[in-house]
């Protein structure tokens, strides 16, 4: 008996193809979610590391007594003119000088913080009293911490919405303010939050031991 043999062709049915596409789509979604979560966690961790490093940098700058450009404003107060001399009093030159200390000013619900310098002796008034004392500003989103904000500032004393971490010239002694000039707290807890997943990291600053750690 002669004839043609039927060749078997293997392939996917429409149902099988649809199931395969659905599985691939599900896997792609899981991978995308995992990558997004990983990126957000790294953004938060990176921001925490930079905050801690900047606090140590402020201490190092105070210890080495690196000059900051100062001038006098209209009230004869010494202010920083590193960011511009528009607020300097007429005839007051913008001149480099060793600060009496260097600090960082943190504000609640902000994505940035400011470095400031004080001239003419900090005494008990080491906190930043004016934004004109700033000589540098750090924005968290430009430091690997996109969508990261300062979520809270707390201490062993009643806390406010702002805080200062200050280091005195040469000896590098740490001083803290978290309640607008009240008794200095022994420690300060700065909490960062990623606004997309609400996860947090904390930076603990201890004035007694000088330790700066990420919790």
C-alpha positions in Angstrom: 0.0 0.0 0.0 1.5 3.2 -1.1 0.7 6.6 0.2 2.1 9.6 2.1 3.0 9.3 5.8 1.8 12.2 7.9 4.6 14.1 9.6 3.9 15.0 13.2 4.4 18.8 13.8 4.7 19.8 17.4 3.7 23.3 18.6 1.8 25.3 21.1 -2.0 25.5 21.1 -3.5 29.0 21.5 -4.3 28.2 25.2 -0.8 27.1 25.9 0.6 30.2 24.3 -1.7 32.4 26.3 -0.7 30.7 29.5 3.0 31.1 28.7 2.6 34.8 28.0 0.7 35.2 31.3 3.4 33.4 33.2 6.1 35.5 31.6 4.2 38.7 32.3 3.8 37.6 36.0 7.5 36.9 36.3 8.4 40.2 34.7 6.2 42.0 37.1 7.8 40.3 40.1 11.2 41.1 38.8 10.2 44.8 38.3 8.8 45.0 41.8 11.9 43.5 43.4 14.2 45.8 41.4 12.1 48.8 42.5 12.1 47.8 46.1 15.9 47.1 46.0 16.5 50.5 44.5 14.4 52.3 47.1 16.1 50.5 49.9 19.5 51.4 48.5 18.4 55.1 48.1 17.4 55.1 51.8 20.6 53.4 52.9 22.7 55.7 50.8 21.1 58.8 52.2 21.7 57.5 55.8 25.3 56.9 55.0 25.8 60.3 53.6 24.1 62.0 56.6 26.4 60.1 59.0 29.5 60.9 56.8 28.5 64.6 56.7 28.3 64.8 60.4 31.8 63.3 60.7 33.0 65.7 58.0 31.7 68.7 60.0 33.7 67.4 63.0 36.8 66.9 60.9 36.4 70.5 59.5 36.2 71.9 63.0 39.2 69.9 64.2 41.4 71.1 61.2 40.0 74.7 61.6 39.4 75.1 57.8 38.7 78.7 57.0 35.2 79.9 56.0 34.6 83.2 54.3 32.8 85.7 56.7 31.6 89.3 56.5 29.4 91.5 58.7 25.8 92.2 57.9 23.9 95.4 58.6 23.6 94.6 62.3 27.3 93.9 62.5 26.8 90.2 63.1 29.3 87.9 61.4 27.8 85.8 58.7 29.1 83.4 56.1 29.5 84.7 52.6 30.6 81.4 51.0 27.3 81.2 49.1 27.3 84.9 48.1 28.1 88.3 49.5 24.8 90.0 48.8 23.9 90.3 52.5 27.3 91.8 53.5 27.3 95.3 54.9 28.7 97.9 52.7 32.5 98.0 52.9 32.5 94.7 54.9 34.9 92.5 53.0 34.2 88.8 52.5 37.3 87.4 54.2 38.4 83.8 55.0 38.7 83.2 58.8 38.9 80.2 61.1 35.4 79.6 62.5 34.8 79.0 66.2 32.9 75.9 65.2 31.1 74.1 62.4 27.6 72.6 62.6 24.8 71.0 60.6 21.2 72.3 60.8 18.5 69.7 60.2 14.8 70.5 59.6 11.8 68.2 59.9 10.1 67.1 56.7 13.0 68.4 54.5 15.0 66.8 51.8 18.1 68.9 52.6 20.2 70.1 55.4 22.7 73.0 55.9 26.3 73.3 57.0 26.9 76.5 59.0 29.8 78.3 60.7 30.0 80.5 63.7 32.5 83.3 64.3 33.1 85.3 67.5 32.9 82.5 70.0 29.9 80.1 70.3 29.6 80.2 74.1 26.2 78.7 74.9 24.8 80.0 71.6 26.2 77.5 69.2 22.9 76.9 67.3 22.3 78.3 63.9 20.5 81.6 64.4 20.2 82.6 60.7 20.3 80.9 57.4 23.0 83.5 56.5 25.4 81.4 58.5 25.2 78.6 56.0 28.2 77.9 53.8 26.9 74.7 52.1 23.6 72.9 51.6 23.2 69.1 51.0 20.2 67.9 49.0 19.5 64.2 49.7 18.1 63.5 46.2 21.4 64.5 44.7 23.3 62.2 47.0 21.7 58.9 46.1 18.6 59.3 48.3 15.9 60.3 45.8 12.5 60.7 47.5 14.1 60.5 51.0 13.2 63.1 53.6 14.0 63.8 57.2 10.9 62.3 58.9 11.6 63.1 62.5 14.1 64.6 64.9 14.0 63.3 68.5 16.1 63.4 71.6 16.0 62.7 75.3 14.4 66.1 75.8 11.2 67.6 74.3 12.0 67.9 70.6 11.0 70.4 68.0 11.1 70.5 64.2 14.7 71.5 64.0 18.0 70.5 65.4 21.7 71.4 65.3 24.8 69.1 65.6 27.7 71.4 66.3 31.5 70.8 66.8 33.8 73.3 68.5 37.0 74.4 66.9 40.1 72.3 67.5 38.8 70.1 70.3 35.9 68.8 68.2 33.6 68.6 71.2 30.1 67.8 70.0 27.1 69.9 71.1 23.5 69.2 70.3 20.4 71.4 70.2 16.9 69.9 69.6 14.5 72.2 71.4 15.4 75.8 70.6 18.0 76.6 73.2 16.9 74.4 76.2 19.2 72.1 78.0 21.4 70.2 75.6 20.3 66.6 75.1 22.7 63.7 75.5 21.8 62.2 72.1 19.9 62.9 68.9 18.0 60.6 66.7 17.5 61.6 63.1 15.0 59.5 61.2 15.0 59.4 57.4 12.0 58.0 55.4 11.5 57.0 51.8 8.3 58.6 50.7 7.5 55.8 48.3 7.6 52.8 50.6 7.6 54.5 54.0 10.7 52.5 55.2 13.0 54.3 57.6 16.6 54.5 58.7 17.9 56.3 61.8 21.1 58.1 62.5 22.0 58.2 66.2 24.3 61.0 67.4 25.6 60.7 70.9 27.2 63.8 72.4 28.7 62.0 75.4 30.6 59.4 73.4 30.9 61.3 70.1 29.5 58.2 68.4 27.6 58.5 65.1 25.8 55.3 64.0 23.2 54.1 61.6 20.4 52.1 63.2 
